[in-house]
Amino acid sequence: MVLSIDLFRVDKGGDPEKVRDSQRKRYKNPEDVDKIIDFDNQWRKGTYNVNFNVLSKLDQQLTG
């Protein structure tokens, strides 16, 4: 079963603690949830930076 990334994102209404509890009940490592959250945060920051750079370049082309 694939979980939605929004379950890990507090700002999207998710509850990482519920996912950790689910991991514990299945005898899995709950620290994996923290790793996923860290990877997602890195991904979101990288995506933001790329989008910002693209928009900045477009703005320069339109106004320059």
C-alpha positions, 0 to 999 in steps of 0.5 A: 500500500502506498501512502500519500506524502500529505500524511507526512506533511503537518501543513497539509493536515497530515499527522506523522505521529499516526504514521509512526504508530502504524510503523510500530504496530507493524514492527517497523522502524518509526525513524523511517518516517523522520527520514521521509519527512527530511527527504520531502523537506529537501525536495520541497526546498529544491523545487522552490529554488528551481521555480524561483530561478525560472520565474526570476529569469522570466521576469528579467526577460519580460522587463529587461 
